Amino acid sequence: MYTVVVSVTRKVRQFSGGVCDLGLHVVWCSKYRRRVLGGRVGERLDELIRQKADERGWEVVALEVMPDQVHLFVKHDPKSSASYVANQFKGFTSRVLREEFPHLRSRLPTLWSSSYLAASVGSVSADTVQEYVDTQSERV
């Protein structure tokens, strides 16, 4: 048995009143899981997601556009909720893509399904955080 030690360098972002490192893994699918995100549509979707992130001051860490779904790992500001982040990407990309690619309007009533997954991403485990909180009285 052996132990692997991984050094994680955190990149925190400064905001008024503090610093934070908030990341989300957001996944959403096309309506009816139709495979409409390939080719030029997928390339344009990638551009639009990055554009929206830049506009909001968010950082796209990883992005994968698949034929019927999108996986996005994004760092965001502390005032933006997970639902706000997901809906900003979904609403903006749906409107622009349906304008630029008319075949998306004729094949689907809406581009995206109404659901999404938003999971917080941290660089420390829940056990580490609990241990830190539990030992605060010893640090005073």
N, CA, C and O atoms as CSV, one atom per row, in Angstrom:
chain,resi,resn,atom,element,x,y,z
A,1,MET,N,N,0.839,-1.178,0.000
A,1,MET,CA,C,0.000,0.000,0.000
A,1,MET,C,C,0.882,1.238,0.000
A,1,MET,O,O,1.925,1.268,0.653
A,2,TYR,N,N,0.461,2.251,-0.729
A,2,TYR,CA,C,1.251,3.465,-0.800
A,2,TYR,C,C,0.327,4.672,-0.739
A,2,TYR,O,O,-0.877,4.556,-0.967
A,3,THR,N,N,0.890,5.814,-0.432
A,3,THR,CA,C,0.137,7.057,-0.323
A,3,THR,C,C,0.568,7.995,-1.431
A,3,THR,O,O,1.758,8.178,-1.684
A,4,VAL,N,N,-0.404,8.577,-2.079
A,4,VAL,CA,C,-0.125,9.571,-3.110
A,4,VAL,C,C,-0.459,10.936,-2.542
A,4,VAL,O,O,-1.567,11.151,-2.050
A,5,VAL,N,N,0.475,11.849,-2.604
A,5,VAL,CA,C,0.257,13.207,-2.119
A,5,VAL,C,C,0.110,14.106,-3.334
A,5,VAL,O,O,0.973,14.136,-4.210
A,6,VAL,N,N,-0.980,14.829,-3.373
A,6,VAL,CA,C,-1.242,15.733,-4.484
A,6,VAL,C,C,-1.236,17.153,-3.951
A,6,VAL,O,O,-1.930,17.469,-2.985
A,7,SER,N,N,-0.466,17.984,-4.571
A,7,SER,CA,C,-0.432,19.390,-4.196
A,7,SER,C,C,-1.397,20.159,-5.090
A,7,SER,O,O,-1.278,20.141,-6.315
A,8,VAL,N,N,-2.345,20.828,-4.464
A,8,VAL,CA,C,-3.328,21.596,-5.213
A,8,VAL,C,C,-3.058,23.075,-4.990
A,8,VAL,O,O,-3.068,23.552,-3.856
A,9,THR,N,N,-2.822,23.782,-6.054
A,9,THR,CA,C,-2.645,25.215,-5.968
A,9,THR,C,C,-3.994,25.864,-6.209
A,9,THR,O,O,-4.561,25.737,-7.295
A,10,ARG,N,N,-4.501,26.544,-5.231
A,10,ARG,CA,C,-5.798,27.202,-5.363
A,10,ARG,C,C,-5.615,28.569,-5.969
A,10,ARG,O,O,-4.709,29.315,-5.598
A,11,LYS,N,N,-6.462,28.881,-6.882
A,11,LYS,CA,C,-6.469,30.204,-7.490
A,11,LYS,C,C,-7.729,30.894,-6.984
A,11,LYS,O,O,-8.821,30.656,-7.501
A,12,VAL,N,N,-7.581,31.736,-5.988
A,12,VAL,CA,C,-8.731,32.430,-5.432
A,12,VAL,C,C,-8.938,33.747,-6.169
A,12,VAL,O,O,-8.001,34.329,-6.715
A,13,ARG,N,N,-10.179,34.198,-6.169
A,13,ARG,CA,C,-10.519,35.458,-6.827
A,13,ARG,C,C,-10.956,36.453,-5.765
A,13,ARG,O,O,-11.699,36.110,-4.845
A,14,GLN,N,N,-10.490,37.685,-5.900
A,14,GLN,CA,C,-10.831,38.720,-4.933
A,14,GLN,C,C,-12.081,39.455,-5.372
A,14,GLN,O,O,-12.246,39.806,-6.541
A,15,PHE,N,N,-12.955,39.679,-4.403
A,15,PHE,CA,C,-14.155,40.481,-4.594
A,15,PHE,C,C,-14.252,41.421,-3.411
A,15,PHE,O,O,-13.541,41.248,-2.421
A,16,SER,N,N,-15.116,42.407,-3.500
A,16,SER,CA,C,-15.272,43.314,-2.362
A,16,SER,C,C,-15.713,42.508,-1.146
A,16,SER,O,O,-16.703,41.777,-1.192
A,17,GLY,N,N,-14.976,42.653,-0.083
A,17,GLY,CA,C,-15.347,41.961,1.145
A,17,GLY,C,C,-14.731,40.596,1.334
A,17,GLY,O,O,-14.952,39.975,2.374
A,18,GLY,N,N,-13.969,40.099,0.379
A,18,GLY,CA,C,-13.368,38.789,0.598
A,18,GLY,C,C,-12.794,38.158,-0.650
A,18,GLY,O,O,-12.690,38.782,-1.706
A,19,VAL,N,N,-12.427,36.905,-0.494
A,19,VAL,CA,C,-11.908,36.113,-1.600
A,19,VAL,C,C,-12.724,34.832,-1.686
A,19,VAL,O,O,-13.300,34.390,-0.692
A,20,CYS,N,N,-12.776,34.240,-2.863
A,20,CYS,CA,C,-13.538,33.002,-2.998
A,20,CYS,C,C,-12.942,32.135,-4.092
A,20,CYS,O,O,-12.170,32.587,-4.937
A,21,ASP,N,N,-13.336,30.871,-4.040
A,21,ASP,CA,C,-12.973,29.895,-5.053
A,21,ASP,C,C,-14.199,29.004,-5.250
A,21,ASP,O,O,-14.283,27.918,-4.676
A,22,LEU,N,N,-15.138,29.464,-6.055
A,22,LEU,CA,C,-16.399,28.760,-6.260
A,22,LEU,C,C,-16.433,28.173,-7.659
A,22,LEU,O,O,-16.269,28.890,-8.646
A,23,GLY,N,N,-16.643,26.881,-7.740
A,23,GLY,CA,C,-16.713,26.219,-9.029
A,23,GLY,C,C,-17.958,25.371,-9.142
A,23,GLY,O,O,-18.428,24.799,-8.158
A,24,LEU,N,N,-18.490,25.294,-10.348
A,24,LEU,CA,C,-19.672,24.480,-10.625
A,24,LEU,C,C,-19.411,23.568,-11.803
A,24,LEU,O,O,-18.769,23.956,-12.779
A,25,HIS,N,N,-19.911,22.364,-11.700
A,25,HIS,CA,C,-19.983,21.460,-12.843
A,25,HIS,C,C,-21.437,21.518,-13.280
A,25,HIS,O,O,-22.325,21.067,-12.557
A,26,VAL,N,N,-21.683,22.075,-14.463
A,26,VAL,CA,C,-23.043,22.257,-14.966
A,26,VAL,C,C,-23.216,21.373,-16.198
A,26,VAL,O,O,-22.379,21.378,-17.100
A,27,VAL,N,N,-24.310,20.615,-16.223
A,27,VAL,CA,C,-24.619,19.736,-17.352
A,27,VAL,C,C,-26.048,20.027,-17.784
A,27,VAL,O,O,-26.953,20.089,-16.952
A,28,TRP,N,N,-26.251,20.206,-19.096
A,28,TRP,CA,C,-27.608,20.322,-19.613
A,28,TRP,C,C,-27.693,19.645,-20.965
A,28,TRP,O,O,-26.691,19.476,-21.659
A,29,CYS,N,N,-28.922,19.256,-21.333
A,29,CYS,CA,C,-29.149,18.455,-22.535
A,29,CYS,C,C,-30.072,19.178,-23.507
A,29,CYS,O,O,-30.850,20.050,-23.121
A,30,SER,N,N,-29.968,18.797,-24.768
A,30,SER,CA,C,-30.903,19.310,-25.763
A,30,SER,C,C,-32.278,18.689,-25.517
A,30,SER,O,O,-32.387,17.614,-24.927
A,31,LYS,N,N,-33.307,19.366,-25.969
A,31,LYS,CA,C,-34.673,18.868,-25.809
A,31,LYS,C,C,-34.784,17.507,-26.480
A,31,LYS,O,O,-34.313,17.322,-27.602
A,32,TYR,N,N,-35.402,16.564,-25.796
A,32,TYR,CA,C,-35.577,15.187,-26.266
A,32,TYR,C,C,-34.250,14.478,-26.537
A,32,TYR,O,O,-34.220,13.452,-27.217
A,33,ARG,N,N,-33.154,15.025,-26.006
A,33,ARG,CA,C,-31.804,14.482,-26.223
A,33,ARG,C,C,-31.479,14.344,-27.707
A,33,ARG,O,O,-30.740,13.445,-28.108
A,34,ARG,N,N,-32.032,15.232,-28.512
A,34,ARG,CA,C,-31.737,15.219,-29.947
A,34,ARG,C,C,-30.276,15.571,-30.166
A,34,ARG,O,O,-29.730,16.440,-29.487
A,35,ARG,N,N,-29.662,14.910,-31.094
A,35,ARG,CA,C,-28.236,15.079,-31.374
A,35,ARG,C,C,-28.044,16.217,-32.381
A,35,ARG,O,O,-27.712,15.985,-33.543
A,36,VAL,N,N,-28.262,17.458,-31.909
A,36,VAL,CA,C,-28.219,18.627,-32.786
A,36,VAL,C,C,-27.019,19.537,-32.523
A,36,VAL,O,O,-26.912,20.599,-33.136
A,37,LEU,N,N,-26.124,19.143,-31.632
A,37,LEU,CA,C,-25.031,20.026,-31.224
A,37,LEU,C,C,-23.702,19.706,-31.901
A,37,LEU,O,O,-22.651,20.136,-31.427
A,38,GLY,N,N,-23.736,18.972,-32.980
A,38,GLY,CA,C,-22.506,18.638,-33.684
A,38,GLY,C,C,-22.135,19.692,-34.712
A,38,GLY,O,O,-22.910,20.609,-34.981
A,39,GLY,N,N,-20.955,19.559,-35.282
A,39,GLY,CA,C,-20.514,20.418,-36.380
A,39,GLY,C,C,-20.454,21.884,-36.024
A,39,GLY,O,O,-19.973,22.264,-34.957
A,40,ARG,N,N,-20.950,22.700,-36.934
A,40,ARG,CA,C,-20.895,24.152,-36.775
A,40,ARG,C,C,-21.720,24.634,-35.572
A,40,ARG,O,O,-21.341,25.605,-34.917
A,41,VAL,N,N,-22.829,23.972,-35.282
A,41,VAL,CA,C,-23.650,24.345,-34.115
A,41,VAL,C,C,-22.835,24.169,-32.834
A,41,VAL,O,O,-22.850,25.040,-31.964
A,42,GLY,N,N,-22.133,23.060,-32.716
A,42,GLY,CA,C,-21.310,22.806,-31.538
A,42,GLY,C,C,-20.166,23.795,-31.397
A,42,GLY,O,O,-19.855,24.242,-30.293
A,43,GLU,N,N,-19.541,24.134,-32.514
A,43,GLU,CA,C,-18.450,25.113,-32.480
A,43,GLU,C,C,-18.968,26.478,-32.029
A,43,GLU,O,O,-18.342,27.157,-31.216
A,44,ARG,N,N,-20.116,26.862,-32.569
A,44,ARG,CA,C,-20.696,28.157,-32.206
A,44,ARG,C,C,-21.139,28.155,-30.748
A,44,ARG,O,O,-20.992,29.165,-30.060
A,45,LEU,N,N,-21.677,27.043,-30.268
A,45,LEU,CA,C,-22.080,26.917,-28.873
A,45,LEU,C,C,-20.884,27.116,-27.955
A,45,LEU,O,O,-20.986,27.820,-26.950
A,46,ASP,N,N,-19.767,26.512,-28.282
A,46,ASP,CA,C,-18.525,26.681,-27.512
A,46,ASP,C,C,-18.166,28.164,-27.436
A,46,ASP,O,O,-17.863,28.673,-26.357
A,47,GLU,N,N,-18.198,28.862,-28.575
A,47,GLU,CA,C,-17.875,30.295,-28.621
A,47,GLU,C,C,-18.828,31.100,-27.742
A,47,GLU,O,O,-18.398,31.987,-27.005
A,48,LEU,N,N,-20.122,30.790,-27.820
A,48,LEU,CA,C,-21.118,31.548,-27.068
A,48,LEU,C,C,-20.984,31.342,-25.563
A,48,LEU,O,O,-21.152,32.288,-24.793
A,49,ILE,N,N,-20.685,30.126,-25.139
A,49,ILE,CA,C,-20.496,29.863,-23.714
A,49,ILE,C,C,-19.309,30.651,-23.190
A,49,ILE,O,O,-19.384,31.251,-22.118
A,50,ARG,N,N,-18.226,30.655,-23.930
A,50,ARG,CA,C,-17.037,31.412,-23.511
A,50,ARG,C,C,-17.314,32.916,-23.509
A,50,ARG,O,O,-16.834,33.642,-22.638
A,51,GLN,N,N,-18.087,33.375,-24.485
A,51,GLN,CA,C,-18.453,34.791,-24.555
A,51,GLN,C,C,-19.273,35.195,-23.329
A,51,GLN,O,O,-19.000,36.231,-22.723
A,52,LYS,N,N,-20.263,34.400,-22.960
A,52,LYS,CA,C,-21.110,34.700,-21.801
A,52,LYS,C,C,-20.293,34.676,-20.518
A,52,LYS,O,O,-20.487,35.522,-19.645
A,53,ALA,N,N,-19.384,33.721,-20.394
A,53,ALA,CA,C,-18.530,33.655,-19.204
A,53,ALA,C,C,-17.670,34.912,-19.093
A,53,ALA,O,O,-17.552,35.488,-18.011
A,54,ASP,N,N,-17.071,35.341,-20.200
A,54,ASP,CA,C,-16.260,36.567,-20.192
A,54,ASP,C,C,-17.101,37.774,-19.806
A,54,ASP,O,O,-16.668,38.619,-19.023
A,55,GLU,N,N,-18.298,37.847,-20.358
A,55,GLU,CA,C,-19.212,38.957,-20.079
A,55,GLU,C,C,-19.534,39.044,-18.592
A,55,GLU,O,O,-19.646,40.144,-18.051
A,56,ARG,N,N,-19.684,37.922,-17.935
A,56,ARG,CA,C,-20.042,37.877,-16.514
A,56,ARG,C,C,-18.820,37.875,-15.592
A,56,ARG,O,O,-18.971,37.988,-14.376
A,57,GLY,N,N,-17.623,37.750,-16.146
A,57,GLY,CA,C,-16.422,37.687,-15.321
A,57,GLY,C,C,-16.185,36.321,-14.724
A,57,GLY,O,O,-15.497,36.195,-13.711
A,58,TRP,N,N,-16.752,35.285,-15.344
A,58,TRP,CA,C,-16.574,33.917,-14.891
A,58,TRP,C,C,-15.455,33.263,-15.684
A,58,TRP,O,O,-15.115,33.720,-16.775
A,59,GLU,N,N,-14.887,32.204,-15.147
A,59,GLU,CA,C,-13.781,31.502,-15.807
A,59,GLU,C,C,-14.220,30.097,-16.230
A,59,GLU,O,O,-14.633,29.290,-15.398
A,60,VAL,N,N,-14.126,29.820,-17.513
A,60,VAL,CA,C,-14.403,28.475,-18.009
A,60,VAL,C,C,-13.144,27.647,-17.792
A,60,VAL,O,O,-12.110,27.895,-18.414
A,61,VAL,N,N,-13.241,26.668,-16.910
A,61,VAL,CA,C,-12.103,25.797,-16.610
A,61,VAL,C,C,-12.072,24.647,-17.614
A,61,VAL,O,O,-11.011,24.295,-18.128
A,62,ALA,N,N,-13.230,24.069,-17.890
A,62,ALA,CA,C,-13.331,22.966,-18.851
A,62,ALA,C,C,-14.706,23.024,-19.505
A,62,ALA,O,O,-15.698,23.392,-18.875
A,63,LEU,N,N,-14.742,22.653,-20.783
A,63,LEU,CA,C,-15.990,22.664,-21.533
A,63,LEU,C,C,-15.974,21.528,-22.540
A,63,LEU,O,O,-15.015,21.366,-23.295
A,64,GLU,N,N,-17.046,20.742,-22.545
A,64,GLU,CA,C,-17.193,19.645,-23.506
A,64,GLU,C,C,-18.593,19.730,-24.104
A,64,GLU,O,O,-19.593,19.559,-23.407
A,65,VAL,N,N,-18.646,19.999,-25.411
A,65,VAL,CA,C,-19.920,20.019,-26.125
A,65,VAL,C,C,-20.050,18.687,-26.841
A,65,VAL,O,O,-19.253,18.363,-27.722
A,66,MET,N,N,-21.057,17.921,-26.457
A,66,MET,CA,C,-21.328,16.622,-27.065
A,66,MET,C,C,-22.551,16.766,-27.967
A,66,MET,O,O,-23.233,17.788,-27.895
A,67,PRO,N,N,-22.852,15.787,-28.808
A,67,PRO,CA,C,-23.979,15.940,-29.741
A,67,PRO,C,C,-25.325,16.225,-29.085
A,67,PRO,O,O,-26.182,16.859,-29.700
A,68,ASP,N,N,-25.533,15.768,-27.843
A,68,ASP,CA,C,-26.835,15.979,-27.208
A,68,ASP,C,C,-26.753,16.570,-25.805
A,68,ASP,O,O,-27.773,16.660,-25.122
A,69,GLN,N,N,-25.555,16.977,-25.356
A,69,GLN,CA,C,-25.424,17.557,-24.020
A,69,GLN,C,C,-24.169,18.396,-23.903
A,69,GLN,O,O,-23.265,18.315,-24.735
A,70,VAL,N,N,-24.131,19.205,-22.856
A,70,VAL,CA,C,-23.002,20.102,-22.590
A,70,VAL,C,C,-22.527,19.857,-21.162
A,70,VAL,O,O,-23.334,19.791,-20.236
A,71,HIS,N,N,-21.219,19.724,-20.991
A,71,HIS,CA,C,-20.600,19.638,-19.669
A,71,HIS,C,C,-19.700,20.860,-19.524
A,71,HIS,O,O,-18.837,21.111,-20.365
A,72,LEU,N,N,-19.907,21.608,-18.459
A,72,LEU,CA,C,-19.166,22.845,-18.242
A,72,LEU,C,C,-18.679,22.893,-16.799
A,72,LEU,O,O,-19.452,22.675,-15.866
A,73,PHE,N,N,-17.396,23.181,-16.624
A,73,PHE,CA,C,-16.832,23.454,-15.303
A,73,PHE,C,C,-16.466,24.924,-15.317
A,73,PHE,O,O,-15.582,25.344,-16.062
A,74,VAL,N,N,-17.151,25.709,-14.487
A,74,VAL,CA,C,-16.980,27.157,-14.498
A,74,VAL,C,C,-16.761,27.671,-13.081
A,74,VAL,O,O,-17.401,27.207,-12.137
A,75,LYS,N,N,-15.852,28.631,-12.941
A,75,LYS,CA,C,-15.638,29.341,-11.674
A,75,LYS,C,C,-16.459,30.623,-11.758
A,75,LYS,O,O,-16.410,31.333,-12.763
A,76,HIS,N,N,-17.214,30.916,-10.702
A,76,HIS,CA,C,-18.109,32.061,-10.739
A,76,HIS,C,C,-17.969,32.914,-9.491
A,76,HIS,O,O,-17.274,32.544,-8.545
A,77,ASP,N,N,-18.632,34.056,-9.499
A,77,ASP,CA,C,-18.559,34.984,-8.377
A,77,ASP,C,C,-19.512,34.544,-7.252
A,77,ASP,O,O,-20.422,33.751,-7.495
A,78,PRO,N,N,-19.315,35.045,-6.037
A,78,PRO,CA,C,-20.126,34.590,-4.910
A,78,PRO,C,C,-21.581,35.056,-4.936
A,78,PRO,O,O,-22.413,34.500,-4.218
A,79,LYS,N,N,-21.900,36.045,-5.732
A,79,LYS,CA,C,-23.280,36.542,-5.772
A,79,LYS,C,C,-24.153,35.767,-6.754
A,79,LYS,O,O,-25.370,35.948,-6.764
A,80,SER,N,N,-23.570,34.924,-7.563
A,80,SER,CA,C,-24.319,34.171,-8.575
A,80,SER,C,C,-24.647,32.772,-8.066
A,80,SER,O,O,-23.750,31.997,-7.735
A,81,SER,N,N,-25.930,32.457,-8.008
A,81,SER,CA,C,-26.339,31.130,-7.572
A,81,SER,C,C,-26.125,30.124,-8.703
A,81,SER,O,O,-25.920,30.496,-9.858
A,82,ALA,N,N,-26.178,28.857,-8.344
A,82,ALA,CA,C,-26.016,27.798,-9.344
A,82,ALA,C,C,-27.101,27.889,-10.408
A,82,ALA,O,O,-26.818,27.721,-11.594
A,83,SER,N,N,-28.334,28.150,-10.001
A,83,SER,CA,C,-29.428,28.245,-10.981
A,83,SER,C,C,-29.236,29.444,-11.898
A,83,SER,O,O,-29.540,29.370,-13.089
A,84,TYR,N,N,-28.734,30.545,-11.355
A,84,TYR,CA,C,-28.485,31.733,-12.173
A,84,TYR,C,C,-27.410,31.444,-13.223
A,84,TYR,O,O,-27.562,31.798,-14.392
A,85,VAL,N,N,-26.331,30.802,-12.796
A,85,VAL,CA,C,-25.238,30.473,-13.713
A,85,VAL,C,C,-25.745,29.576,-14.846
A,85,VAL,O,O,-25.510,29.858,-16.021
A,86,ALA,N,N,-26.436,28.500,-14.487
A,86,ALA,CA,C,-26.946,27.567,-15.492
A,86,ALA,C,C,-27.897,28.262,-16.454
A,86,ALA,O,O,-27.795,28.087,-17.668
A,87,ASN,N,N,-28.815,29.045,-15.918
A,87,ASN,CA,C,-29.810,29.690,-16.770
A,87,ASN,C,C,-29.230,30.797,-17.641
A,87,ASN,O,O,-29.762,31.063,-18.719
A,88,GLN,N,N,-28.166,31.442,-17.209
A,88,GLN,CA,C,-27.512,32.433,-18.059
A,88,GLN,C,C,-26.956,31.770,-19.318
A,88,GLN,O,O,-27.125,32.281,-20.425
A,89,PHE,N,N,-26.303,30.643,-19.140
A,89,PHE,CA,C,-25.752,29.935,-20.299
A,89,PHE,C,C,-26.857,29.364,-21.176
A,89,PHE,O,O,-26.808,29.508,-22.398
A,90,LYS,N,N,-27.839,28.729,-20.583
A,90,LYS,CA,C,-28.901,28.088,-21.359
A,90,LYS,C,C,-29.736,29.107,-22.135
A,90,LYS,O,O,-30.002,28.912,-23.321
A,91,GLY,N,N,-30.146,30.179,-21.486
A,91,GLY,CA,C,-31.002,31.171,-22.133
A,91,GLY,C,C,-30.302,31.891,-23.269
A,91,GLY,O,O,-30.857,32.028,-24.359
A,92,PHE,N,N,-29.093,32.349,-23.019
A,92,PHE,CA,C,-28.330,33.089,-24.023
A,92,PHE,C,C,-28.018,32.220,-25.232
A,92,PHE,O,O,-28.232,32.636,-26.371
A,93,THR,N,N,-27.516,31.018,-24.990
A,93,THR,CA,C,-27.127,30.163,-26.117
A,93,THR,C,C,-28.336,29.705,-26.922
A,93,THR,O,O,-28.257,29.591,-28.145
A,94,SER,N,N,-29.446,29.444,-26.257
A,94,SER,CA,C,-30.650,29.028,-26.976
A,94,SER,C,C,-31.122,30.117,-27.926
A,94,SER,O,O,-31.410,29.852,-29.093
A,95,ARG,N,N,-31.200,31.338,-27.422
A,95,ARG,CA,C,-31.683,32.445,-28.248
A,95,ARG,C,C,-30.802,32.666,-29.471
A,95,ARG,O,O,-31.306,32.783,-30.588
A,96,VAL,N,N,-29.493,32.723,-29.264
A,96,VAL,CA,C,-28.572,33.016,-30.369
A,96,VAL,C,C,-28.515,31.854,-31.365
A,96,VAL,O,O,-28.575,32.073,-32.575
A,97,LEU,N,N,-28.402,30.635,-30.870
A,97,LEU,CA,C,-28.305,29.487,-31.781
A,97,LEU,C,C,-29.571,29.321,-32.620
A,97,LEU,O,O,-29.484,28.998,-33.805
A,98,ARG,N,N,-30.735,29.533,-32.030
A,98,ARG,CA,C,-31.983,29.389,-32.784
A,98,ARG,C,C,-32.145,30.508,-33.821
A,98,ARG,O,O,-32.809,30.314,-34.839
A,99,GLU,N,N,-31.546,31.670,-33.569
A,99,GLU,CA,C,-31.553,32.740,-34.570
A,99,GLU,C,C,-30.607,32.419,-35.722
A,99,GLU,O,O,-30.940,32.637,-36.887
A,100,GLU,N,N,-29.439,31.904,-35.394
A,100,GLU,CA,C,-28.408,31.664,-36.412
A,100,GLU,C,C,-28.607,30.364,-37.186
A,100,GLU,O,O,-28.153,30.250,-38.325
A,101,PHE,N,N,-29.276,29.389,-36.587
A,101,PHE,CA,C,-29.480,28.084,-37.229
A,101,PHE,C,C,-30.978,27.772,-37.265
A,101,PHE,O,O,-31.505,27.150,-36.342
A,102,PRO,N,N,-31.661,28.198,-38.324
A,102,PRO,CA,C,-33.120,28.026,-38.395
A,102,PRO,C,C,-33.589,26.576,-38.274
A,102,PRO,O,O,-34.706,26.335,-37.814
A,103,HIS,N,N,-32.771,25.613,-38.672
A,103,HIS,CA,C,-33.194,24.216,-38.556
A,103,HIS,C,C,-33.438,23.805,-37.104
A,103,HIS,O,O,-34.174,22.851,-36.851
A,104,LEU,N,N,-32.831,24.508,-36.149
A,104,LEU,CA,C,-33.071,24.211,-34.736
A,104,LEU,C,C,-34.481,24.629,-34.317
A,104,LEU,O,O,-35.088,23.992,-33.456
A,105,ARG,N,N,-34.998,25.689,-34.918
A,105,ARG,CA,C,-36.367,26.132,-34.615
A,105,ARG,C,C,-37.397,25.177,-35.190
A,105,ARG,O,O,-38.435,24.938,-34.575
A,106,SER,N,N,-37.118,24.631,-36.366
A,106,SER,CA,C,-38.102,23.766,-37.018
A,106,SER,C,C,-38.141,22.356,-36.418
A,106,SER,O,O,-39.172,21.687,-36.488
A,107,ARG,N,N,-37.029,21.898,-35.830
A,107,ARG,CA,C,-36.976,20.532,-35.286
A,107,ARG,C,C,-37.350,20.434,-33.822
A,107,ARG,O,O,-37.760,19.371,-33.355
A,108,LEU,N,N,-37.211,21.551,-33.079
A,108,LEU,CA,C,-37.411,21.502,-31.631
A,108,LEU,C,C,-38.267,22.674,-31.154
A,108,LEU,O,O,-38.094,23.793,-31.638
A,109,PRO,N,N,-39.189,22.441,-30.212
A,109,PRO,CA,C,-39.967,23.557,-29.666
A,109,PRO,C,C,-39.087,24.519,-28.853
A,109,PRO,O,O,-39.310,25.730,-28.868
A,110,THR,N,N,-38.101,23.984,-28.155
A,110,THR,CA,C,-37.076,24.759,-27.452
A,110,THR,C,C,-35.765,24.011,-27.651
A,110,THR,O,O,-35.772,22.807,-27.909
A,111,LEU,N,N,-34.651,24.706,-27.536
A,111,LEU,CA,C,-33.368,24.035,-27.764
A,111,LEU,C,C,-32.990,23.135,-26.593
A,111,LEU,O,O,-32.531,22.011,-26.795
A,112,TRP,N,N,-33.181,23.628,-25.362
A,112,TRP,CA,C,-32.722,22.896,-24.180
A,112,TRP,C,C,-33.888,22.286,-23.422
A,112,TRP,O,O,-34.993,22.830,-23.422
A,113,SER,N,N,-33.638,21.155,-22.779
A,113,SER,CA,C,-34.630,20.609,-21.852
A,113,SER,C,C,-34.683,21.570,-20.654
A,113,SER,O,O,-33.763,22.362,-20.453
A,114,SER,N,N,-35.733,21.500,-19.883
A,114,SER,CA,C,-35.889,22.450,-18.776
A,114,SER,C,C,-34.986,22.123,-17.587
A,114,SER,O,O,-34.798,22.972,-16.715
A,115,SER,N,N,-34.431,20.932,-17.531
A,115,SER,CA,C,-33.619,20.533,-16.386
A,115,SER,C,C,-32.127,20.720,-16.652
A,115,SER,O,O,-31.694,20.910,-17.788
A,116,TYR,N,N,-31.368,20.662,-15.581
A,116,TYR,CA,C,-29.909,20.718,-15.650
A,116,TYR,C,C,-29.358,20.141,-14.359
A,116,TYR,O,O,-30.088,19.972,-13.382
A,117,LEU,N,N,-28.071,19.842,-14.358
A,117,LEU,CA,C,-27.361,19.423,-13.156
A,117,LEU,C,C,-26.356,20.510,-12.832
A,117,LEU,O,O,-25.614,20.954,-13.708
A,118,ALA,N,N,-26.329,20.938,-11.592
A,118,ALA,CA,C,-25.315,21.882,-11.138
A,118,ALA,C,C,-24.737,21.322,-9.846
A,118,ALA,O,O,-25.428,21.256,-8.829
A,119,ALA,N,N,-23.487,20.923,-9.883
A,119,ALA,CA,C,-22.821,20.352,-8.710
A,119,ALA,C,C,-21.643,21.229,-8.329
A,119,ALA,O,O,-20.828,21.593,-9.177
A,120,SER,N,N,-21.559,21.565,-7.055
A,120,SER,CA,C,-20.442,22.385,-6.611
A,120,SER,C,C,-19.157,21.567,-6.673
A,120,SER,O,O,-19.156,20.356,-6.451
A,121,VAL,N,N,-18.084,22.248,-6.976
A,121,VAL,CA,C,-16.786,21.603,-7.117
A,121,VAL,C,C,-15.839,22.267,-6.137
A,121,VAL,O,O,-15.661,23.485,-6.164
A,122,GLY,N,N,-15.237,21.475,-5.278
A,122,GLY,CA,C,-14.303,22.010,-4.304
A,122,GLY,C,C,-12.963,21.326,-4.409
A,122,GLY,O,O,-12.847,20.243,-4.983
A,123,SER,N,N,-11.953,21.962,-3.852
A,123,SER,CA,C,-10.631,21.349,-3.910
A,123,SER,C,C,-10.269,20.665,-2.590
A,123,SER,O,O,-9.175,20.116,-2.459
A,124,VAL,N,N,-11.177,20.694,-1.614
A,124,VAL,CA,C,-10.969,19.959,-0.374
A,124,VAL,C,C,-12.202,19.109,-0.101
A,124,VAL,O,O,-13.297,19.422,-0.569
A,125,SER,N,N,-12.022,18.050,0.645
A,125,SER,CA,C,-13.143,17.150,0.929
A,125,SER,C,C,-14.003,17.692,2.063
A,125,SER,O,O,-13.580,18.565,2.821
A,126,ALA,N,N,-15.209,17.164,2.164
A,126,ALA,CA,C,-16.112,17.546,3.252
A,126,ALA,C,C,-15.496,17.193,4.606
A,126,ALA,O,O,-15.675,17.926,5.579
A,127,ASP,N,N,-14.766,16.069,4.674
A,127,ASP,CA,C,-14.116,15.666,5.930
A,127,ASP,C,C,-13.072,16.690,6.358
A,127,ASP,O,O,-12.944,16.998,7.543
A,128,THR,N,N,-12.325,17.217,5.388
A,128,THR,CA,C,-11.314,18.224,5.698
A,128,THR,C,C,-11.962,19.487,6.242
A,128,THR,O,O,-11.482,20.069,7.215
A,129,VAL,N,N,-13.047,19.905,5.617
A,129,VAL,CA,C,-13.751,21.099,6.081
A,129,VAL,C,C,-14.315,20.868,7.476
A,129,VAL,O,O,-14.208,21.737,8.340
A,130,GLN,N,N,-14.919,19.695,7.703
A,130,GLN,CA,C,-15.482,19.396,9.019
A,130,GLN,C,C,-14.392,19.399,10.086
A,130,GLN,O,O,-14.589,19.943,11.173
A,131,GLU,N,N,-13.249,18.798,9.784
A,131,GLU,CA,C,-12.140,18.785,10.737
A,131,GLU,C,C,-11.679,20.202,11.052
A,131,GLU,O,O,-11.398,20.524,12.206
A,132,TYR,N,N,-11.600,21.041,10.034
A,132,TYR,CA,C,-11.195,22.433,10.221
A,132,TYR,C,C,-12.176,23.162,11.139
A,132,TYR,O,O,-11.767,23.861,12.066
A,133,VAL,N,N,-13.468,22.991,10.874
A,133,VAL,CA,C,-14.494,23.651,11.701
A,133,VAL,C,C,-14.452,23.116,13.120
A,133,VAL,O,O,-14.525,23.891,14.074
A,134,ASP,N,N,-14.333,21.785,13.278
A,134,ASP,CA,C,-14.325,21.159,14.600
A,134,ASP,C,C,-13.131,21.599,15.445
A,134,ASP,O,O,-13.225,21.618,16.672
A,135,THR,N,N,-12.023,21.948,14.821
A,135,THR,CA,C,-10.817,22.318,15.583
A,135,THR,C,C,-10.633,23.823,15.720
A,135,THR,O,O,-9.583,24.269,16.183
A,136,GLN,N,N,-11.606,24.599,15.339
A,136,GLN,CA,C,-11.475,26.059,15.458
A,136,GLN,C,C,-11.302,26.504,16.907
A,136,GLN,O,O,-10.544,27.437,17.172
A,137,SER,N,N,-11.980,25.864,17.839
A,137,SER,CA,C,-11.858,26.277,19.246
A,137,SER,C,C,-10.437,26.054,19.767
A,137,SER,O,O,-10.002,26.757,20.679
A,138,GLU,N,N,-9.715,25.099,19.209
A,138,GLU,CA,C,-8.336,24.837,19.624
A,138,GLU,C,C,-7.366,25.861,19.055
A,138,GLU,O,O,-6.239,25.982,19.536
A,139,ARG,N,N,-7.787,26.590,18.047
A,139,ARG,CA,C,-6.903,27.556,17.383
A,139,ARG,C,C,-6.913,28.938,18.039
A,139,ARG,O,O,-6.058,29.773,17.742
A,140,VAL,N,N,-7.867,29.175,18.919
A,140,VAL,CA,C,-8.010,30.517,19.513
A,140,VAL,C,C,-7.003,30.759,20.593
A,140,VAL,O,O,-6.987,31.834,21.193
